[in-house]
Amino acid sequence: MADERGGHLASDGDEEDDDVPFETIRAKWSMDGARTLAEAAAMLREHADYLEELKRDGWELTEPVDDDWGIIENVDPKKRLSVTVQ
């Protein structure tokens, strides 16, 4: 599902019964629609800000990103990406 920033995808929450919540993130569309290099750079900075916000909220990659798919987890079992970062 995409959030209001566009392109930042999280899983649909099927893991709700797991002890540690896992979610997925992608960057594939993070600069789609940019008409100038300056606009593309601004969109990438926004995506970087989003990733830093996730980090501050306790999320971390579980393994290296592979083919644009990143799996992240938060040690707080009550946190879900769809409700944590808005």
N, C-alpha and C positions, 0 to 999 in steps of 0.2 A: 504494500500500500504506500502511496506517496503522501508526504506531508505537505504543508502549505509552501514549503521551499521548492517543491518539485524535484523529483528524482531521488530523493532520500528514502530509500525503501526499508521497511521493517517487515518482519514476518507477520503472519496473521494471528499470532498468539496461540498456535496449536500446542505450544509447549507449556501451557499454564500449569500442568500438573507436575512438571519437573521441579527438582529442588533448586536448581540454578537456571534462571531464565536465559535462553539463547535467542538472539535475534539476528537478522541479516541486514547488512548495509551494502549499498552500491554507489558508485560515482559515475556510472556510464552516461547519464543524462545531465550531469551537473553543469554543463555549459551549453546545452541545446538551446537554440533560439538566439544566441549571441550574434549580433550583426557587426560588431567591431572587436578588435583584440582587447580594447579597454573593457568592453562589456563582458567578454569571456573571462578576463582576469578578475573582474569584480564578482562574477558568479562563482569562480573557483575559490576566491577568498571567503565568500559566504559559506560555501561548502566546508572549507577548512574551519571556519568559526563553529559550524554545526558539529563537526567531529571533535573539536576541543570542548564544546559544551557537553558532549557525551562523556568524554574523559573525566571532566570535572564532576559529573554525576555518578561516576563509579563504573562506567562501561569500559571494557578492554577487549581487544581482539583475542580470540582463542588460538588462532594460528595465522600465518601470513595470508593476505588477500590473494585469491586465486581466480584469474579470469574475471575480474571485477566483482567477485562475491567475497564479502567479509563476514565472518561470523563473530558476533560480539556477545559477551556475557556480563552480567552484573551479579556480584556476590549477594546482593540483597534480593531474596526470592520474591519480594513483593513488587519489584520494579519491572515495568514493561516499557519498551521504547515508545509505543503508541500513546502512553499516558505520562511518561516521564519528561520527555523533551517536547515542548510545544511552541 
